[in-house]
Amino acid sequence: MVKQYPHYLFAKETSESVKDDNGFWTSGEQKTVFLSMCREETDGRGSEIQTADGTYRKYSAIIQIPKGALIIEEGTSVFVSDNKDGSSVRINGVVLKFDKGQLHSRLWV
């Protein structure tokens, strides 16, 4: 049986750095957040997409996610995994563009 969305999309979120009691900066904590089921399609041709600022950028993959309220901001660090625990990473990158379509949403990494 073919699954429309066989992969798992995660975001890597980092909290802000803060000063401790001695005035030293501490690194923010990084956590992994599950966003959605998805379908990752690798693009090895070096295709380009025009981003919101008018710049053309090369992308490595298009990630399709089910239609819904989820909006993923450009610049978000994401990865796609083959399994729900995130241990088998297919692609790792930064969202270059997000498009909330009529039938599904897409993001370019």
N, CA, C and O of each residue as an XYZ file, in Angstrom:
436
protein
N       0.829     -1.181      0.000
C       0.000      0.000      0.000
C       0.883      1.257      0.000
O       1.851      1.335      0.756
N       0.557      2.210     -0.823
C       1.308      3.457     -0.926
C       0.740      4.469      0.059
O      -0.469      4.692      0.111
N       1.629      5.081      0.841
C       1.214      6.117      1.782
C       1.498      7.481      1.150
O       2.582      7.702      0.609
N       0.534      8.387      1.216
C       0.723      9.711      0.637
C       1.788     10.502      1.388
O       2.563     11.236      0.774
N       1.832     10.361      2.692
C       2.806     11.080      3.523
C       3.566     10.079      4.393
O       3.205      9.874      5.552
N       4.621      9.450      3.845
C       5.319      8.385      4.566
C       6.439      8.860      5.499
O       7.014      8.045      6.221
N       6.759     10.152      5.501
C       7.888     10.649      6.277
C       7.417     11.553      7.424
O       6.240     11.902      7.515
N       8.371     11.925      8.300
C       8.083     12.717      9.486
C       8.901     14.013      9.433
O      10.119     13.975      9.254
N       8.227     15.156      9.588
C       8.872     16.467      9.540
C       9.046     17.002     10.954
O       8.092     17.063     11.730
N      10.275     17.390     11.278
C      10.610     17.939     12.588
C      11.248     19.310     12.433
O      11.864     19.603     11.409
N      11.097     20.154     13.460
C      11.799     21.440     13.523
C      12.795     21.374     14.671
O      12.563     20.710     15.681
N      13.910     22.077     14.494
C      14.888     22.208     15.570
C      14.730     23.612     16.127
O      15.028     24.591     15.443
N      14.262     23.715     17.363
C      14.038     25.008     17.994
C      15.071     25.233     19.078
O      15.358     24.339     19.874
N      15.630     26.438     19.104
C      16.626     26.794     20.099
C      16.110     27.976     20.908
O      15.696     28.991     20.349
N      16.141     27.832     22.228
C      15.715     28.944     23.083
C      16.800     30.015     23.089
O      17.945     29.757     22.716
N      16.430     31.211     23.513
C      17.372     32.330     23.518
C      18.467     32.132     24.557
O      18.250     31.497     25.589
N      19.648     32.682     24.275
C      20.730     32.681     25.246
C      20.393     33.678     26.349
O      19.763     34.705     26.101
N      20.821     33.361     27.570
C      20.567     34.253     28.704
C      21.836     34.417     29.521
O      22.738     33.580     29.474
N      21.888     35.513     30.272
C      23.026     35.733     31.177
C      22.745     35.033     32.499
O      21.639     35.097     33.035
N      23.782     34.359     33.013
C      23.624     33.731     34.323
C      23.915     34.759     35.415
O      24.144     35.930     35.114
N      23.909     34.335     36.669
C      24.111     35.243     37.809
C      25.487     35.892     37.810
O      25.665     36.950     38.413
N      26.465     35.281     37.148
C      27.824     35.819     37.089
C      28.053     36.705     35.872
O      29.160     37.208     35.677
N      27.032     36.902     35.056
C      27.151     37.762     33.880
C      27.631     37.043     32.631
O      27.894     37.687     31.615
N      27.750     35.728     32.683
C      28.179     34.955     31.527
C      26.963     34.515     30.718
O      25.914     34.193     31.275
N      27.120     34.508     29.408
C      26.040     34.061     28.535
C      26.020     32.545     28.484
O      27.066     31.908     28.358
N      24.842     31.974     28.580
C      24.683     30.532     28.448
C      23.961     30.249     27.141
O      23.070     30.996     26.738
N      24.343     29.190     26.498
C      23.721     28.814     25.229
C      22.273     28.408     25.451
O      21.916     27.832     26.480
N      21.455     28.721     24.465
C      20.059     28.304     24.530
C      19.939     26.809     24.342
O      20.788     26.180     23.710
N      18.884     26.246     24.892
C      18.656     24.816     24.753
C      18.020     24.525     23.406
O      17.158     25.268     22.937
N      18.458     23.429     22.787
C      17.886     23.026     21.502
C      16.959     21.838     21.735
O      17.314     20.879     22.421
N      15.760     21.919     21.148
C      14.828     20.808     21.252
C      14.264     20.501     19.877
O      14.216     21.361     18.998
N      13.843     19.264     19.713
C      13.258     18.801     18.459
C      11.751     18.715     18.631
O      11.255     18.150     19.606
N      11.023     19.288     17.662
C       9.563     19.325     17.727
C       8.994     18.674     16.469
O       9.359     19.047     15.354
N       8.095     17.693     16.650
C       7.421     17.076     15.516
C       6.410     18.066     14.956
O       5.614     18.632     15.704
N       6.438     18.282     13.624
C       5.515     19.221     12.993
C       4.378     18.526     12.258
O       3.214     18.892     12.423
N       4.713     17.512     11.436
C       3.689     16.920     10.587
C       4.223     15.683      9.880
O       5.433     15.483      9.770
N       3.312     14.870      9.412
C       3.669     13.830      8.452
C       3.961     14.557      7.143
O       3.444     15.652      6.923
N       4.770     13.978      6.281
C       5.136     14.668      5.047
C       5.606     13.680      3.985
O       5.703     12.477      4.228
N       5.895     14.218      2.804
C       6.538     13.460      1.731
C       7.691     14.299      1.228
O       7.484     15.391      0.699
N       8.897     13.803      1.388
C      10.102     14.508      0.947
C      10.482     14.011     -0.430
O      10.599     12.806     -0.652
N      10.675     14.940     -1.359
C      11.092     14.607     -2.715
C      12.401     15.328     -3.010
O      12.427     16.550     -3.159
N      13.477     14.568     -3.093
C      14.801     15.121     -3.348
C      14.881     15.680     -4.758
O      14.359     15.084     -5.700
N      15.540     16.833     -4.902
C      15.752     17.459     -6.212
C      17.252     17.649     -6.388
O      17.828     18.583     -5.830
N      17.878     16.787     -7.145
C      19.318     16.851     -7.351
C      19.729     17.626     -8.584
O      20.900     17.604     -8.964
N      18.788     18.314     -9.220
C      19.089     19.036    -10.465
C      19.622     20.438    -10.241
O      20.039     21.093    -11.196
N      19.620     20.912     -9.013
C      20.070     22.269     -8.757
C      19.023     23.304     -9.125
O      19.367     24.417     -9.525
N      17.748     22.953     -8.997
C      16.664     23.876     -9.312
C      16.660     25.044     -8.337
O      17.188     24.949     -7.229
N      16.054     26.147     -8.770
C      15.991     27.352     -7.943
C      14.550     27.758     -7.699
O      13.656     27.459     -8.491
N      14.344     28.452     -6.577
C      13.039     28.993     -6.202
C      13.237     30.455     -5.820
O      14.230     30.807     -5.184
N      12.287     31.305     -6.211
C      12.372     32.717     -5.834
C      11.740     32.886     -4.461
O      10.585     32.512     -4.255
N      12.493     33.450     -3.521
C      11.993     33.643     -2.167
C      11.304     34.999     -2.042
O      11.298     35.786     -2.988
N      10.728     35.267     -0.882
C       9.940     36.478     -0.663
C      10.717     37.764     -0.919
O      10.136     38.772     -1.322
N      12.018     37.734     -0.689
C      12.820     38.948     -0.903
C      13.268     39.111     -2.352
O      14.036     40.022     -2.660
N      12.796     38.236     -3.248
C      13.126     38.334     -4.672
C      14.394     37.615     -5.067
O      14.752     37.606     -6.245
N      15.080     37.017     -4.122
C      16.322     36.301     -4.385
C      16.023     34.893     -4.886
O      15.104     34.236     -4.397
N      16.801     34.433     -5.858
C      16.682     33.049     -6.323
C      17.656     32.200     -5.525
O      18.837     32.529     -5.419
N      17.154     31.103     -4.960
C      17.984     30.221     -4.150
C      17.833     28.781     -4.632
O      16.741     28.341     -4.989
N      18.952     28.057     -4.636
C      18.921     26.640     -4.997
C      18.383     25.855     -3.814
O      18.701     26.145     -2.661
N      17.557     24.849     -4.118
C      17.014     24.009     -3.062
C      17.367     22.555     -3.330
O      17.668     22.170     -4.460
N      17.323     21.753     -2.267
C      17.679     20.339     -2.343
C      16.476     19.427     -2.364
O      16.550     18.306     -2.869
N      15.351     19.902     -1.812
C      14.166     19.049     -1.724
C      12.900     19.887     -1.607
O      12.917     21.016     -1.117
N      11.811     19.302     -2.069
C      10.479     19.842     -1.826
C       9.826     18.901     -0.830
O       9.856     17.682     -0.999
N       9.240     19.472      0.204
C       8.568     18.680      1.221
C       7.092     19.043      1.172
O       6.722     20.206      1.333
N       6.261     18.047      0.951
C       4.814     18.259      0.876
C       4.183     17.784      2.174
O       4.499     16.707      2.679
N       3.279     18.610      2.709
C       2.600     18.283      3.961
C       1.092     18.429      3.754
O       0.661     19.176      2.875
N       0.290     17.725      4.552
C      -1.159     17.807      4.395
C      -1.669     19.232      4.578
O      -1.087     20.033      5.311
N      -2.761     19.522      3.898
C      -3.407     20.826      4.026
C      -3.868     21.007      5.468
O      -4.372     20.073      6.091
N      -3.691     22.204      5.987
C      -4.116     22.469      7.361
C      -3.662     23.839      7.813
O      -3.265     24.676      7.002
N      -3.724     24.059      9.100
C      -3.413     25.362      9.683
C      -1.915     25.569      9.901
O      -1.495     26.677     10.235
N      -1.106     24.530      9.721
C       0.333     24.621      9.975
C       1.009     25.585      9.007
O       0.881     25.443      7.791
N       1.726     26.560      9.547
C       2.532     27.484      8.745
C       3.953     27.398      9.286
O       4.177     27.519     10.490
N       4.911     27.188      8.386
C       6.316     27.065      8.780
C       7.061     28.268      8.235
O       7.103     28.486      7.024
N       7.642     29.041      9.119
C       8.322     30.282      8.749
C       9.615     30.001      7.984
O      10.324     29.034      8.263
N       9.904     30.870      7.011
C      11.180     30.787      6.306
C      12.299     30.976      7.324
O      12.177     31.777      8.251
N      13.383     30.237      7.145
C      14.510     30.300      8.068
C      14.449     29.271      9.183
O      15.408     29.128      9.942
N      13.339     28.552      9.296
C      13.209     27.515     10.320
C      14.113     26.337      9.977
O      14.131     25.877      8.835
N      14.853     25.856     10.950
C      15.719     24.694     10.766
C      14.865     23.439     10.914
O      14.235     23.230     11.950
N      14.846     22.599      9.867
C      14.000     21.401      9.863
C      14.801     20.183      9.422
O      15.890     20.297      8.859
N      14.228     19.016      9.694
C      14.752     17.785      9.106
C      13.604     16.815      8.895
O      12.572     16.891      9.563
N      13.803     15.896      7.951
C      12.815     14.876      7.625
C      13.421     13.523      7.964
O      14.581     13.241      7.662
N      12.599     12.694      8.604
C      13.045     11.377      9.030
C      12.142     10.295      8.442
O      10.983     10.542      8.108
N      12.702      9.095      8.324
C      11.927      7.941      7.877
C      11.086      7.340      8.998
O      10.167      6.561      8.744
N      11.407      7.708     10.247
C      10.663      7.130     11.359
C      10.287      8.196     12.390
O      10.867      9.281     12.418
N       9.312      7.869     13.233
C       8.754      8.876     14.127
C       9.653      9.263     15.286
O       9.375     10.259     15.954
N      10.711      8.525     15.552
C      11.627      8.952     16.610
C      12.733      9.875     16.080
O      13.561     10.358     16.852
N      12.746     10.119     14.764
C      13.683     11.072     14.173
C      15.096     10.565     14.016
O      16.002     11.357     13.754
N      15.318      9.266     14.168
C      16.684      8.739     14.140
C      17.228      8.470     12.741
O      18.445      8.417     12.565
N      16.379      8.302     11.759
C      16.822      8.025     10.396
C      16.555      9.253      9.519
O      15.511      9.358      8.874
N      17.518     10.174      9.509
C      17.334     11.466      8.840
C      17.544     11.340      7.336
O      18.560     10.815      6.881
N      16.562     11.831      6.566
C      16.629     11.838      5.103
C      17.281     13.123      4.599
O      18.122     13.088      3.701
N      16.888     14.262      5.184
C      17.412     15.560      4.770
C      17.348     16.508      5.954
O      16.464     16.415      6.806
N      18.298     17.414      5.983
C      18.454     18.370      7.055
C      18.668     19.723      6.397
O      19.494     19.816      5.489
N      17.972     20.772      6.804
C      18.197     22.068      6.181
C      17.348     23.173      6.767
O      16.752     23.036      7.835
N      17.311     24.276      6.035
C      16.581     25.471      6.441
C      15.482     25.732      5.425
O      15.704     25.602      4.221
N      14.303     26.097      5.901
C      13.181     26.387      5.019
C      13.488     27.650      4.222
O      13.708     28.720      4.790
N      13.498     27.506      2.881
C      13.737     28.638      1.994
C      12.435     29.331      1.616
O      12.395     30.549      1.444
N      11.368     28.540      1.488
C      10.066     29.085      1.106
C       8.982     28.131      1.570
O       9.173     26.915      1.577
N       7.826     28.694      1.964
C       6.666     27.910      2.373
C       5.477     28.373      1.556
O       5.276     29.574      1.374
N       4.679     27.422      1.056
C       3.499     27.754      0.259
C       2.317     26.944      0.772
O       2.324     25.714      0.737
N       1.297     27.663      1.253
C       0.077     27.009      1.728
C      -0.862     26.895      0.542
O      -1.546     27.857      0.193
N      -0.900     25.716     -0.083
C      -1.674     25.504     -1.297
C      -3.099     25.089     -1.030
O      -3.525     24.957      0.118
N      -3.834     24.884     -2.115
C      -5.234     24.506     -2.026
C      -5.412     23.049     -1.600
O      -6.322     22.728     -0.836
N      -4.534     22.163     -2.098
C      -4.663     20.741     -1.796
C      -3.677     20.257     -0.742
O      -3.964     19.317     -0.002
N      -2.519     20.897     -0.675
C      -1.495     20.566      0.312
C      -0.562     21.749      0.438
O      -0.610     22.668     -0.380
N       0.284     21.740      1.449
C       1.293     22.791      1.610
C       2.643     22.229      1.192
O       2.890     21.026      1.277
N       3.516     23.136      0.736
C       4.857     22.729      0.308
C       5.885     23.630      0.965
O       5.635     24.806      1.231
N       7.042     23.051      1.219
C       8.169     23.875      1.636
C       9.410     23.401      0.920
O       9.584     22.218      0.627
N      10.268     24.370      0.647
C      11.513     24.107     -0.079
C      12.664     24.222      0.904
O      12.760     25.186      1.664
N      13.540     23.218      0.878
C      14.700     23.163      1.776
C      15.948     23.113      0.934
O      17.054     23.063      1.472
